[in-house]
Amino acid sequence: MSEFRLNTNFARKNKKIIKLTMIKKSIFLMALMCSASAWSQTWTLSDCIEHALQNNISILKNRVNEESGEATLKQNKSVLWPSLSFSTSHGVNFRPGQVGTTSRPVDGELVTTSNTTANSSYGINMNWTVWNGGINYKNVEAQKVNNEISELATEASELNIQEQIVQLYVQIMYTKEAVKVNEALVKTAQEQYNRGQHMFNEGQMSQADLVQLEAQLASAKYDVVNSGAQVQNYYRQLKSLLQLDMNVKFQIGGEIPSDDIYFENIPEAQAVYEQALLSRPEIRSAEKSIESAELQYNIAKRGYYPTIGVNAGISDSHNTGNKSSVGKQMKNNLNMSASVSLSVPIWDQRRTATNKQKALLQKTSAQLDLEDKKKSLSSTIEQFWINATSAQVRFASAKAKCKSQEASYALVNEQFQNGLKSVVDVLQSRDNILAAEQDKLQSKYTLLLNIQMLKFYQGEELDL
């Protein structure tokens, strides 16, 4: 069978963050340590999604960005409070030209100096920006919005991974069913070749016709091998999304859908779109980006406001050249200070004006991005709906055609066995049934996938 292709846009992203408890994580990590044979088991679609959400590298990177944003938020909050620092210095003075010791009065104390003296100083300083136009408070609000955008980015990446997984999952289901169809054709082709060999031996068939039957058998076997290789390739891609080692072996557990899928209701595109506008992370992220730009404008215009600061400090010192004890020196040299500062911007070389203009441009860009994402979302959902409705019609037609071709092929094969049909008739009938089976399978799985995607964008979980 030819490769199953779907003309569907899977660039959209995620629905909601799915997190395991620590117990579940521990159990799963223990399972990862088991031998490869432990992986030779059946995985449902939900198993694949759950594992990917916990191990996919792209998702893990986004979660790291979330934690980085939380750290930045804590730092922005701490700026609202005073800063406190301690400093100390210790030094030695050496005067090689001085001989002996000398004494001189310093601040009412008799200081004796020699050619070598040591001194120490200590200080505690406090600085506090009491008011800078409210910029610090707005920075906290802005970072909270940025953190929400980071969370939505993680959610979007999770949805994107889920979409890729379900696409590969359906591809595997389709190709595995195609293998079964090809294996049935191999069996029939083998019977025809055996019958042709017998007829050739009896002189009832030319060697050219026998060679055609042999070529048909070889082609049927090739189709089985090719379909099997496609299955393995899709498994390889699925393992890549799940971050699984190449030696891990597993089988998907999705059940082959029955033909009753034709009767399944297809969600209306407009209803899906209206629900997606409320839940899709790419839309909510774009809306948050507008809010972030508004906050940046609010912060920028506060550059015109004055800044009020408070500074306070306490310092002390002592040295070895003083006859007083260290304790008395520390008492006498203790110094405390406090000050209030006011800074009023008069001309800042258009920095504030430029920041305001950039913030307004950023808001305009965010608004355009929101409109673009809405139109892209609408187009994606409409494409899902078109694919589903057209596949539903094609499936009904292909199913009827397949039934007719199967009956025709069985009749032609029986007539060939009795020498009433030529090899050309058999090959033509085989091509017809092969095309009919291909159309049936492709339309059935296209319908299955696109119905699932419509439900997914409507807020439902993926389930096969």
N, C-alpha and C positions, 0 to 999 in steps of 0.2 A: 504493500500500500504506500501511496505517496505521503509525504510529511504533512502533518496536521497544522494548518496555519490559521490564525485568527487576526483579523485586522482590527485590533482593539488597542486603545491607548492606555498603557499601564503606568503612566508617569505620575498619576495622582497618588496621594499618600494617605496616611493612617487614620484610624478610627478612635481608639482609646488605649491607654497604657495598661498592659496586662502584666501584673507583677506576681511572682510566686512568693509564698512565705519562706522563711529561712529553712523550715523543715523540708519543704518540697525541694528547695535548692540543694540541700545536703543529700537527699535521696538521689537526686538526678546526678550529682557529681560522683556519688558512689557507683552509679550505673555506668558512668563514663569510664571508670577504671576497670570495668569488667572486660573479659576477653571479647574478641571480635565476634565469636559465636553468639554472645549474648545479644548482639545487635541484629542477628538474623531473625527478626521478628516483624510483626506487622505494625505499621504506624498509620494512624488515622490522620486526617487533615488537621484536626485540633492538636494532635501530638506534635506535628511538624511546626505548626504556628507557635505553640507554647515554647518549644525548644529554641526556635529562631529568635523569639522575643527576649530570651535570656542569654543568648550566646552570639548573635550576629554582631560583628565588629562595628558596623555603621551605627547600629542602635546604641551600643556601649559607648561609642565616642560621643554621641549626642547626650548621653546621661552624664558623661564627664563634664561636658559644657554646662549642664544644669548645675552640677556641684560647684563649678567655678563661679557661676552667677550667684549662687547662694553665699559663697565666700565674699564676693564683691559687695553684696547687700549688707552683710555684717560689718564690713569695713566702712561703708557709707554711713551706717547708723552710728558707728563709734565716733565719726567726725563731729557729731552733734555735741560731744562731751569734751571737756578740757583734756589737753595732753600734759603729761607729767614726765620730767626727765631728771636724772641724777648725773652729776659730773664731778670728777675729781682729778687732781693733777699732783704729781710729786716730782720734785727736781733737786738737783745738787748744783751749787755754785762753787767754782774753784778759781782763786786769784793767785796765780803762781808768783806774782811780784810782791805780794804782801808778806811781811815778816812779823811773826808774833800775832798778838790780838790787839784789837782796838775797841773802845767803847764810845757809843754816841747815843744821845736821847732820841727816841722815836715815839711820838704820841704819848709822851709822859713816861715812857719805859726806857730803861737803859739797855741798849742792845749791844751785845758784845759780838764782834765779828772776828773771824779768823780767815785764813786763806781758803777754808772749806766749810760751807754751810749747807744745810738741807732745809727745804720748805715744802709744805703741803697745803692744798686748798680743797674745799668741798662746796658743792652747790646743788640746790634743788630748784628747778624752774617749772612754772606752770604757764601754759598759754591756752587761751580760749577765745575762739571766734564766736562772740555772742550773737552777732547779727551780720549777715552778708547779703541782705536782700531776700533771705529765705532760700538761697540757692542750695544749701546743704539739705534742707528738708525736701526740696523738689528732686534732688539727686536720689534720695531714698525712694520716692515715688516712681521715678523713671527706671530705677534698677528693678523694682518689683515688676513693672511692665515688661522689661527686657527678660526677666526670668520666666514670665508667663510665655513669652515668645519662644524661649528656649525649650520649654516644656512642650509647646505645640510642635516645635521642630522634631522633637523625639517622637511625639505621637504620629506625626506625618511619616516619619521614617518607618515606624512600625506598621502603619497601614500599607505603605509601599511594599515592604517585605511580604506582607500577607497576600497582596495582590500577585506578586511574582510567584509565591509558593502555590497559590491556587491555580495559576495558569499552568505551571509545570505539572502539578498534580493531575489536572485534566488532560494535559498532553500525554502523560504516562498512561492514564486510563484508556485514552483513545488508541494509542499505539499498541497497547497490550491486546485490546480487542481486535485491532487490525491484524496482529500476529495470528490470532485464532482463525480469522477469515482466510488468511494466506495459507495456513496449515491445512485447512479443509480443501483449498484449491490444489495444494500439492498432492493430497491423497487422490483427488479426482484425476489430476494430470498423470499420476503414476499408473492408475488403472487404465487410462487411455493409451499410455505408452506401452504397457504390457499387452493390451489388446492389439495395438498396432504392430508390435513385434511378432505376435502370433499370426496376424494377417500377412505380414511380410514373408514369414517363413512358409506360409501356404500359397504365396504368390498372388495374394489378393490386394497388396499395397505396394506402391513403388518405394524405393529407398528414399527419394526426396520427401515423400509424405512422412515417412518414419523419422527422418531427420527433423522435420518441423515439430513432430510430437515430442521428440527428445529436447528440442530447444524450448518448447513450452514447459516441460518439466523442469529444466534448468532455470528458466525465468521464474517459475513459481517458487523454487527453492531459494533463489536469490532474494525474492521479495520477503521470505520468512527471515532470512539472515539480516537483511537490511532493516526490517522492522525491529528485530531484536537489538540491533546496534543503536537504533534511535531510542529505544527504551533505556538502554544503558547510558546514553548521552544525556537524556533528560534526568536520570537519576544522578549523574555527575553534577549537573547544574543545581539540582535540588540540594545535594550534599554541600555544595559551595555556599548556598544561602544559609544552610543550617550549621555551617562551620564544622563539618564532620570530616574526619580523616578518610583518605581514599580507601583504606582497608576496612572501613565500617560497612557492613552489609545489612540491608533492611528492605522490606517490601511495603508498598503503600497498601492501605486497607480499604480504599474507596470501592463501594459496590458499583458494578456496571449498571447504569441507569436503564430502566425498562422503557419500552416505547410509550408508556403512559405520560412521559415528560411532554408529549405533544399537547396534552390537555391541561398542563399547568398554566395558571394565570401569569401573564407578564405584567409587572408593575408599570403604571403609567409614568411616562418620563417626567411630566410636570410635577407630579406628586413627589417623585424621587428627588428632583431638583430642589423643591421647596424645603424638603427635610434636610438635604445635604447642606444647604446654605446655613442651617442652624448648627450643624454638627461637624462638618469637615474642618480639620485643623488648618488647612491652607487658607480658608476663608477667615477663620477667627484670628489667625496669625496676621493676615493683611489688615484686619480691623485694629488689632493691637499695635501694628506699626504706625497707623494714623494717630492713635492715642499717644504713642511714644514721641512722634514728631511734634505734636501739640505741647507736650511737656518740655521738649527741647526748646521750643520757641519761648515758653514761659520762663525757662531758666535763662535763656539768652537775654531777654529784655531786663532782667534783674541785674545785669551788668552795669546799669545806670545808677543803681542804689548804693548808698554809703555802706561802709563796713565798720563795725564796732568790735574792738578786741580788748581783752583783759589779760594782763601779764603780771605775774607775781614770782618772787624768788627769795631764797634764803641762802646765804653763803657764809663760810667760815674758813680760817686758815691758822697755821702755826709754823714756827721755824726753830731751828736749833741754835740760832745766834742770840736768842732772847734768854735773859736770866730767869724770866718767869716760867712757871710750869706750863705744860701743854694745856692743862685744864683752864688755867687763868687766861692764857692766850686765846683759847677758843671762846671764853666768855667775853673777853674784851673785843675780839675781832668779829663777833657775830653780827651779820648785816642782813636786814630784811627790807624788801622793796615791793612796791605794787604800782601799777600804772594802768590807765585806760587810754586806748588809742581810737581815733576816728579818722577814717580815710574816705574822702569824697572824690569820686572820679570826675574830672573836668574834661579831659581829652585823652581818649584811649586809642587814638590812631585807627578809628573805625572798627575796632575789634568787635564791640558789642553790636553795632549796626550790621556788620558782615555775618555774625553768628545768627542774628535774627533772620536775615535774608536766606541764609542756608537752611535754617529750620523750616521756613515757609516753603522753600523748594523741596525739601525732604517730605513735607506733608503732601504736597501736590503729587510727588512721585509715588508716595504710598497710596494715595487715592486712585491713581491710575493703575497701580499694581493690583488693587482690590478689584477694580472693574475688569481687568484682564483675567484675573483668576476666576471671577464669576462667569465670564464668557467661556473660558476654557472648561470649567466645570460643566456648564450647560452643554457644550459641544460633546464632551466625553460621555455624559449621561445619554444624550440623544443618540450617539453612536452605539452605545450598548443596546438601547431600545430598538434601533433599526436592525442591528445584528440579530437580536433575539426574535423580532417579529418576522424578518425575512427567513431566518433559519427554521422557524416553526412551519412556515409555508413550504419551504424546500424539503423539510423532513417528511411531511405528509406525502408529498409527491415522490420523493426518493424511496419511501417505504413501499408505496404501491408499485413503483417501477422495479424495485429490487425483487418483490414477490413475483412479478411477471417474468423477469429475467431468469430467476431461479427455476421457474417452471419450464421456460423455454430451453434453458441450458440442460435440464434433466432430460427433456425430450430429444434434443439434438444429440446428447451423449448416448442415449439409448439407441437412437437410429444409427449413430456411428458404430456402436458395438455390433449392430446387425448389418453393417455395410451399406446403409442407406444414405449416409451423409459423408461428405468429404472432410478431409483435415481442415480445409479452409473454413468450412462451416463451424467446426468445433472451436477453432481459434477465435473466430469472430464472436461466437456466443460467449466464450470465456472472457473476452475483452469487455463485452457488454455487461456481464454480471459483475466483473471487477469494478467497472466504473459506477455501476449502480450501488454496490456495497460501499464504495468510497464516498459517494454522495450522501448516502444514508448515515454513515458514521460521522462524517464531518458536520453535517447539519445537526445531528443529535447532540454532539459535544459542543458545537458552537452555541446552540440553544441553551444547554446546561450551564456553560460558563457565563454567558451574558445575563441570564436570569440571576445567577449567583451574584454577579457584579452589581446589578441593579438593586438587589436586596442589601448588599454590602454598603452601597452608597446611601441607602435609606436608613442605615444604622443597625442592621441585623448582622449577626456573626456569620462568618463563612462556615458552611457545613455541607459535606457531601456524604 
